[in-house]
């Protein structure tokens, strides 16, 4: 929870300082699918962001992001990102990425 709070404050600050209009949401449904942060810009492009306090992630780590893309964002541009405490950026194909938590400072 502490790491997610940190990411929230960083995202909120970036959105506040941005020239474009962005909306920041949290997603959770009755089946327990949850995405920590959904960021949508004024053009309808969406980023789903999960935060993991882990040094490793797998393809299965993206299951809720993949579901969201296939069912709720199917007609929109979507990127799925897991921010994790690992050492390297990772590509999982289909516009799904694992990025180090310090990538927030590069935005």
C-alpha positions as CSV (number, residue, x, y, z in Angstrom):
1,X,0.0,0.0,0.0
2,X,2.9,2.4,0.8
3,X,4.4,1.9,-2.7
4,X,1.0,2.4,-4.4
5,X,0.5,5.7,-2.4
6,X,3.9,6.9,-3.5
7,X,3.0,6.1,-7.2
8,X,-0.3,7.9,-6.8
9,X,1.3,11.1,-5.5
10,X,3.8,11.0,-8.4
11,X,1.1,10.4,-11.0
12,X,-1.1,13.1,-9.6
13,X,1.7,15.6,-9.7
14,X,2.6,14.7,-13.3
15,X,-1.1,15.0,-14.3
16,X,-1.4,18.3,-12.5
17,X,1.6,19.7,-14.3
18,X,0.7,18.4,-17.8
19,X,-0.4,20.6,-20.6
20,X,-3.0,18.0,-21.7
21,X,-6.1,17.0,-19.8
22,X,-5.7,13.7,-18.0
23,X,-8.1,11.7,-15.8
24,X,-6.8,9.3,-13.1
25,X,-9.0,6.4,-11.9
26,X,-8.8,3.2,-10.0
27,X,-10.6,0.1,-11.4
28,X,-12.1,-2.8,-9.4
29,X,-15.1,-4.9,-10.4
30,X,-17.4,-7.3,-8.5
31,X,-15.3,-10.3,-9.7
32,X,-12.2,-8.9,-8.0
33,X,-10.4,-7.7,-11.1
34,X,-8.4,-4.6,-10.0
35,X,-6.0,-2.2,-11.7
36,X,-4.2,0.3,-9.4
37,X,-4.4,3.2,-11.8
38,X,-6.1,4.0,-15.1
39,X,-4.9,7.2,-16.8
40,X,-6.8,8.5,-19.8
41,X,-5.9,11.5,-21.8
42,X,-8.3,13.9,-23.6
43,X,-7.9,11.9,-26.9
44,X,-9.1,8.7,-25.2
45,X,-5.7,7.0,-25.0
46,X,-5.5,4.8,-21.9
47,X,-2.7,3.5,-19.7
48,X,-3.4,0.9,-17.1
49,X,-0.8,0.8,-14.4
50,X,-0.2,-1.9,-11.7
51,X,2.3,-1.5,-8.9
52,X,4.1,-4.6,-7.6
53,X,6.6,-4.6,-4.7
54,X,8.4,-7.5,-6.4
55,X,11.7,-7.8,-8.2
56,X,10.2,-10.1,-10.8
57,X,7.0,-10.2,-12.8
58,X,5.6,-12.7,-15.3
59,X,3.0,-12.8,-18.1
60,X,0.4,-13.8,-15.6
61,X,1.0,-10.5,-13.7
62,X,-0.8,-8.8,-16.6
63,X,-4.0,-10.8,-16.5
64,X,-6.2,-7.9,-15.2
65,X,-4.6,-5.4,-17.6
66,X,-5.1,-7.8,-20.5
67,X,-8.8,-8.4,-19.5
68,X,-9.3,-4.6,-19.3
69,X,-7.8,-4.0,-22.8
70,X,-9.8,-6.8,-24.4
71,X,-13.1,-6.0,-22.8
72,X,-13.3,-2.3,-21.8
73,X,-10.7,-0.6,-23.9
74,X,-11.0,-2.7,-27.0
75,X,-11.7,0.3,-29.3
76,X,-9.1,2.6,-27.7
77,X,-5.3,2.9,-27.7
78,X,-4.1,1.0,-24.5
79,X,-0.8,0.4,-22.9
80,X,-0.4,-1.9,-19.9
81,X,2.4,-1.1,-17.4
82,X,3.5,-2.9,-14.3
83,X,5.8,-0.8,-12.2
84,X,8.0,-3.1,-10.2
85,X,11.2,-3.1,-8.1
86,X,13.2,-5.1,-10.6
87,X,16.4,-3.9,-12.4
88,X,15.3,-4.0,-16.1
89,X,12.5,-2.8,-18.4
90,X,10.7,-5.8,-19.8
91,X,8.5,-6.2,-22.9
92,X,5.6,-8.7,-22.7
93,X,4.3,-8.0,-26.2
94,X,1.0,-6.4,-27.2
95,X,2.0,-3.1,-25.7
96,X,2.5,-4.5,-22.2
97,X,5.5,-3.5,-20.3
98,X,7.3,-4.1,-17.0
99,X,9.1,-0.9,-15.9
100,X,11.3,-0.2,-12.9
101,X,9.5,1.9,-10.3
102,X,12.1,4.7,-10.8
103,X,10.8,5.1,-14.4
104,X,8.3,7.6,-12.7
105,X,11.2,10.1,-12.4
106,X,11.9,9.8,-16.2
107,X,8.4,11.0,-17.2
